[in-house]
Amino acid sequence: MTEPDGKLQESISGGAKILDSRRAAEAGASFSELDLALVDALQAAPRAPWSRISRALGVDATTAARRWERLRVDGLAWVSAYDSAKATTVAYVEVRCRPRAVDSAGAALADMPWVFSVDETAGDFDLLASVVAGDLPSLGRAVHGLIGGLKGVRSTRTRLGITLYSEGGDWRMRAMEPSGDAELSAPRTSRPTPYSAHMHHRPPPEDQALLEALGRDGRLGYTDLGTATGMSEHTARRRLQRMIRDRDITFRCDLAHPLAGLSTVVLYRTAVPHTHLEATGNALARREEVRLAVSVSGSDNLLVMVWLRGLHAIDPFEAHLAERFPHLKVSDRTVFLHSRKRMGRLLDTTGRAVGYVPFALPQV
């Protein structure tokens, strides 16, 4: 990865000050075909300079940068960063609430910095909280004490993440022309990554500062990154390049998926014989609909999340699952009603980013 163009980025950032932030609330905000191609380009190479992005899209660099700034300010798309899966203990917590308590419980979960994603669901539970902790004991205390203790919460069920086959940072919009795709780095291949049962060591304060700054804006240039973290530009560059090299940081470009035509999110709880689990997880990770494929604890040992273009797309997708993966048994399907939070970003009902909660481990 390379740094975004410094001077151009500075010019665009300055221009952003005069942008009307109220546009984020405009009902007509949406994506053009070029916008979707731009998102796709940044999914392929989140920190590529605008000169490379512009060549891939066939537009000039200033146009690409200004279009991105509009998407970012309007909350339609954003680049973020977070710890790699290998360093964290992750779980997926199904939360059942009392009637009329779903909204307040969902808002409280979204405010918790160790809960990185929150989704309201239509299924046999009301909320899905994706959480991170330093080790298994602290995970248990946080789930039972902090989530279970919320007003209106009836019960929780925890599924511990074991092996990650694919996540949102691997997903692509697939909106660029093939020639443009070839201009950028090859699409990142999914490699199974085992989650940690305990955090061997916390990143040093300097790396944590970089993670927080890049979590807010993953395309910060090294000068701005140094200013945001109190480091010199040279130190920020050196430390970040080391984190990238050692795969200690993950970048990804996200978007308001309902406004991009991907209105339906479905979570499948599935059971796969252990002898077929890795091959099935890897194969599902290559499907264009799949946003998440992760093996978890419990008899339903594989969670699969997909983004689809409507409820009508569910049956064809499930027919493909049955044909392509005869060993996979779908135990339950849960449709998301509203994603409140995704990897730290607070979202409105249209999927647009309206805030950010920095990651932090639970204090229990």
ChimeraX attribute file (.defattr): number of C-alpha atoms within 10 A of each C-alpha:
attribute: neighborCount
match mode: 1-to-1
recipient: residues
	/A:1	12
	/A:2	13
	/A:3	15
	/A:4	22
	/A:5	19
	/A:6	16
	/A:7	10
	/A:8	17
	/A:9	21
	/A:10	16
	/A:11	13
	/A:12	17
	/A:13	14
	/A:14	11
	/A:15	12
	/A:16	16
	/A:17	10
	/A:18	8
	/A:19	13
	/A:20	11
	/A:21	14
	/A:22	9
	/A:23	14
	/A:24	19
	/A:25	13
	/A:26	10
	/A:27	8
	/A:28	9
	/A:29	16
	/A:30	16
	/A:31	19
	/A:32	10
	/A:33	11
	/A:34	16
	/A:35	20
	/A:36	19
	/A:37	22
	/A:38	25
	/A:39	28
	/A:40	24
	/A:41	29
	/A:42	26
	/A:43	24
	/A:44	25
	/A:45	22
	/A:46	26
	/A:47	22
	/A:48	19
	/A:49	22
	/A:50	22
	/A:51	17
	/A:52	21
	/A:53	28
	/A:54	20
	/A:55	16
	/A:56	21
	/A:57	21
	/A:58	14
	/A:59	13
	/A:60	14
	/A:61	19
	/A:62	16
	/A:63	12
	/A:64	20
	/A:65	24
	/A:66	18
	/A:67	15
	/A:68	20
	/A:69	20
	/A:70	19
	/A:71	23
	/A:72	19
	/A:73	20
	/A:74	23
	/A:75	24
	/A:76	26
	/A:77	25
	/A:78	27
	/A:79	23
	/A:80	25
	/A:81	24
	/A:82	22
	/A:83	20
	/A:84	17
	/A:85	22
	/A:86	18
	/A:87	21
	/A:88	23
	/A:89	23
	/A:90	29
	/A:91	25
	/A:92	21
	/A:93	21
	/A:94	19
	/A:95	25
	/A:96	21
	/A:97	22
	/A:98	13
	/A:99	11
	/A:100	9
	/A:101	16
	/A:102	20
	/A:103	16
	/A:104	15
	/A:105	21
	/A:106	23
	/A:107	14
	/A:108	13
	/A:109	26
	/A:110	25
	/A:111	17
	/A:112	20
	/A:113	19
	/A:114	25
	/A:115	29
	/A:116	24
	/A:117	23
	/A:118	28
	/A:119	23
	/A:120	22
	/A:121	22
	/A:122	15
	/A:123	14
	/A:124	12
	/A:125	17
	/A:126	24
	/A:127	29
	/A:128	25
	/A:129	25
	/A:130	23
	/A:131	28
	/A:132	26
	/A:133	26
	/A:134	22
	/A:135	17
	/A:136	18
	/A:137	12
	/A:138	18
	/A:139	25
	/A:140	15
	/A:141	16
	/A:142	21
	/A:143	23
	/A:144	16
	/A:145	12
	/A:146	15
	/A:147	21
	/A:148	19
	/A:149	13
	/A:150	17
	/A:151	14
	/A:152	17
	/A:153	20
	/A:154	14
	/A:155	15
	/A:156	18
	/A:157	16
	/A:158	21
	/A:159	18
	/A:160	22
	/A:161	26
	/A:162	20
	/A:163	22
	/A:164	24
	/A:165	25
	/A:166	27
	/A:167	18
	/A:168	18
	/A:169	21
	/A:170	24
	/A:171	25
	/A:172	23
	/A:173	21
	/A:174	16
	/A:175	17
	/A:176	20
	/A:177	12
	/A:178	10
	/A:179	12
	/A:180	19
	/A:181	20
	/A:182	12
	/A:183	15
	/A:184	17
	/A:185	13
	/A:186	10
	/A:187	15
	/A:188	13
	/A:189	10
	/A:190	17
	/A:191	13
	/A:192	18
	/A:193	15
	/A:194	18
	/A:195	22
	/A:196	20
	/A:197	20
	/A:198	17
	/A:199	16
	/A:200	11
	/A:201	8
	/A:202	11
	/A:203	14
	/A:204	8
	/A:205	10
	/A:206	15
	/A:207	19
	/A:208	17
	/A:209	19
	/A:210	24
	/A:211	26
	/A:212	21
	/A:213	22
	/A:214	21
	/A:215	27
	/A:216	20
	/A:217	16
	/A:218	23
	/A:219	27
	/A:220	23
	/A:221	23
	/A:222	21
	/A:223	16
	/A:224	19
	/A:225	24
	/A:226	20
	/A:227	13
	/A:228	16
	/A:229	19
	/A:230	14
	/A:231	18
	/A:232	15
	/A:233	16
	/A:234	11
	/A:235	15
	/A:236	25
	/A:237	18
	/A:238	12
	/A:239	14
	/A:240	19
	/A:241	15
	/A:242	13
	/A:243	18
	/A:244	14
	/A:245	11
	/A:246	10
	/A:247	14
	/A:248	18
	/A:249	22
	/A:250	19
	/A:251	24
	/A:252	24
	/A:253	26
	/A:254	25
	/A:255	22
	/A:256	23
	/A:257	21
	/A:258	20
	/A:259	16
	/A:260	18
	/A:261	14
	/A:262	15
	/A:263	18
	/A:264	20
	/A:265	26
	/A:266	21
	/A:267	22
	/A:268	20
	/A:269	19
	/A:270	18
	/A:271	20
	/A:272	21
	/A:273	13
	/A:274	10
	/A:275	9
	/A:276	12
	/A:277	18
	/A:278	18
	/A:279	12
	/A:280	20
	/A:281	23
	/A:282	18
	/A:283	16
	/A:284	22
	/A:285	26
	/A:286	17
	/A:287	12
	/A:288	15
	/A:289	19
	/A:290	23
	/A:291	23
	/A:292	23
	/A:293	27
	/A:294	27
	/A:295	26
	/A:296	21
	/A:297	15
	/A:298	11
	/A:299	12
	/A:300	18
	/A:301	20
	/A:302	28
	/A:303	22
	/A:304	23
	/A:305	22
	/A:306	20
	/A:307	21
	/A:308	21
	/A:309	16
	/A:310	13
	/A:311	12
	/A:312	10
	/A:313	12
	/A:314	19
	/A:315	10
	/A:316	10
	/A:317	14
	/A:318	13
	/A:319	11
	/A:320	12
	/A:321	16
	/A:322	14
	/A:323	11
	/A:324	13
	/A:325	15
	/A:326	10
	/A:327	16
	/A:328	18
	/A:329	17
	/A:330	18
	/A:331	11
	/A:332	13
	/A:333	17
	/A:334	19
	/A:335	19
	/A:336	19
	/A:337	18
	/A:338	20
	/A:339	22
	/A:340	25
	/A:341	29
	/A:342	20
	/A:343	23
	/A:344	27
	/A:345	25
	/A:346	22
	/A:347	21
	/A:348	17
	/A:349	12
	/A:350	17
	/A:351	23
	/A:352	28
	/A:353	26
	/A:354	16
	/A:355	13
	/A:356	18
	/A:357	20
	/A:358	18
	/A:359	20
	/A:360	16
	/A:361	18
	/A:362	19
	/A:363	10
	/A:364	12
